[in-house]
């Protein structure tokens, strides 16, 4: 089995930036609503995360941590439609496309594409990444990170590794940029070699499992 994992980090903030007038995503930004409402943090910019904001925390707690942050309201209908349109475009490449289309769900911004048997149609895997990136360039803001592997987990980890600057290709992997899309490809049969040097903490966010 060959799976392509596409990941748009902070997709909710990217989409909000596209429909708002704030100048930069480098400033502390918290997405979820106004701090006096009862909602929770759906997404946060890197600078807000560095100041202690965490996904899922109450908006009021985030405001106490970073009172200078810009608090944005979500638009689930618009954001969900944007991703669904991208999924329709991806269906033109592969009949096997899966994603969480609910912007309120933790997995929003991650898409899996089944690649088995597609090389005859679209070329080698790096070329497929490039073509997918070109097809989605005007549909979702910013390029995704891409990873290809033999399992869902390996493909997701490969995508995360593609986003790390200066990462060296380990045995059985290929790194590069498919057009606008940074990617990491784990060769067939090399999944275990790829995962072996990585920290076990990547297996889960659950504290007990990590321990």
C-alpha positions in Angstrom: 0.0 0.0 0.0 1.2 3.5 -0.8 -0.4 6.6 0.9 0.2 10.3 0.4 -0.4 12.4 3.5 -0.9 16.1 2.9 -0.8 18.4 5.9 -1.5 22.1 6.0 -0.2 23.4 9.4 -2.5 26.0 10.9 -5.0 25.7 8.1 -7.7 27.5 10.1 -5.5 30.5 10.6 -4.4 30.5 7.0 -8.0 30.5 5.9 -8.9 33.2 8.4 -6.0 35.3 7.1 -7.3 35.0 3.6 -10.7 36.6 4.5 -9.5 39.1 7.0 -7.3 42.2 6.9 -4.7 41.5 9.6 -1.3 42.0 8.1 0.7 39.0 9.4 0.4 35.5 10.9 3.6 36.1 12.8 1.8 38.1 15.5 0.0 36.2 18.4 -3.3 35.0 16.9 -5.9 32.8 18.6 -8.8 31.4 16.6 -12.0 30.2 18.3 -13.9 33.4 19.2 -13.7 36.4 21.4 -12.1 35.8 24.8 -15.2 36.6 26.8 -17.2 33.8 25.1 -17.3 30.2 26.3 -15.5 28.6 23.4 -12.1 27.0 23.2 -9.0 27.5 21.1 -9.3 25.9 17.7 -5.9 27.1 16.4 -3.2 29.4 17.3 -0.2 31.0 15.6 3.3 29.8 16.4 4.0 33.0 18.5 0.9 32.4 20.6 1.8 28.7 21.1 5.3 29.8 22.3 3.6 32.0 24.9 1.7 29.1 26.3 -1.5 28.9 24.4 -2.7 25.4 23.7 -5.3 24.0 21.4 -8.5 23.2 23.3 -7.9 25.5 26.2 -10.7 28.0 27.2 -10.5 31.3 25.3 -10.5 33.2 28.6 -7.4 31.3 29.7 -5.7 32.0 26.4 -6.5 35.7 26.9 -5.0 35.7 30.4 -1.8 34.2 29.0 -1.6 36.5 25.9 -3.8 39.5 26.3 -2.2 41.2 23.3 -3.2 38.4 20.9 -5.6 38.9 18.1 -8.7 36.8 18.8 -10.6 35.7 15.6 -14.0 34.1 15.1 -14.1 30.9 13.2 -16.2 30.4 10.0 -16.9 26.7 9.9 -19.2 26.8 6.9 -16.7 28.7 4.7 -13.6 26.7 5.9 -15.3 23.4 5.5 -16.4 24.3 2.0 -12.9 25.3 1.0 -11.5 21.9 2.1 -14.4 20.0 0.4 -13.6 21.7 -2.9 -10.0 20.7 -2.6 -11.1 17.1 -1.9 -13.2 17.2 -5.1 -10.1 18.3 -7.0 -8.0 15.5 -5.4 -10.7 12.9 -6.4 -9.6 13.6 -10.0 -6.2 12.1 -9.1 -7.3 9.2 -7.0 -10.5 7.4 -6.1 -9.2 6.9 -2.5 -9.3 10.3 -0.7 -10.0 10.6 3.0 -10.1 13.7 5.2 -11.8 15.3 8.2 -13.9 18.0 6.7 -15.2 19.4 10.0 -13.2 22.5 10.9 -14.0 21.9 14.5 -12.3 18.5 14.5 -8.6 18.1 15.5 -7.7 16.4 12.2 -8.9 19.3 10.0 -6.1 20.1 7.5 -4.9 16.6 7.0 -5.7 14.6 3.9 -4.9 11.1 2.8 -4.6 10.0 -0.8 -4.4 6.4 -2.0 -1.6 6.1 -4.6 -1.6 2.4 -5.5 -1.7 2.0 -9.3 -1.5 5.7 -10.1 2.0 5.9 -11.4 0.9 4.9 -14.9 -1.6 7.8 -14.9 0.4 10.5 -13.1 4.1 9.5 -13.1 6.5 8.7 -10.3 5.6 9.7 -6.8 7.6 12.9 -6.7 5.8 14.0 -9.9 2.4 13.1 -8.3 3.3 15.4 -5.4 4.2 18.2 -7.8 1.0 17.8 -9.8 -1.2 17.7 -6.7 0.5 20.8 -5.3 -0.1 22.7 -8.6 -3.8 21.6 -8.6 -4.4 22.8 -5.1 -2.3 25.9 -5.2 -5.2 28.3 -5.8 -7.7 26.4 -3.6 -6.1 26.3 -0.2 -3.7 28.9 1.3 0.0 28.0 1.3 1.6 24.7 0.2 1.0 21.6 2.3 3.7 19.3 3.7 3.7 15.9 1.9 4.7 12.5 3.0 4.4 9.1 1.3 4.7 5.7 3.0 3.3 2.3 3.3 1.0 3.0 6.2 -1.1 6.0 7.4 1.3 6.6 10.4 4.5 6.4 8.3 3.0 8.8 5.7 1.9 11.3 8.4 5.3 11.2 10.1 7.1 11.6 6.8 5.0 14.7 6.1 5.9 16.1 9.5 9.6 15.4 8.8 9.3 17.2 5.4 8.5 20.4 7.4 11.8 20.3 9.4 14.5 22.5 7.9 17.8 20.9 7.5 16.5 17.4 8.0 18.8 14.8 6.4 17.3 12.0 4.4 17.6 8.7 6.3 17.9 5.3 4.8 15.1 4.5 2.4 13.8 8.1 2.1 13.8 10.8 -0.5 13.3 14.4 0.2 12.7 17.3 -2.0 10.2 19.9 -3.2 7.4 18.8 -5.6 6.8 22.2 -7.2 5.7 24.3 -4.2 5.3 21.3 -1.9 8.1 20.0 0.5 7.9 16.2 0.6 9.5 13.2 2.1 9.0 9.8 0.5 9.7 6.5 2.4 10.7 3.8 -0.1 8.7 0.5 -0.2 9.9 -1.8 2.5 11.8 0.9 4.4 9.1 2.0 6.9 10.8 0.4 9.9 14.2 1.8 9.0 12.6 5.3 8.6 10.9 5.1 12.0 13.7 3.5 14.0 15.7 6.7 14.9 12.7 8.8 15.7 11.5 9.4 19.3 8.8 7.2 20.6 6.9 10.2 21.8 5.7 10.7 18.2 3.4 7.7 18.6 0.8 9.5 20.6 -0.2 12.8 22.3 -1.7 10.8 25.2 0.5 11.3 28.3 0.1 7.7 29.5 0.9 6.2 26.1 3.9 8.5 25.7 5.2 7.4 29.1 
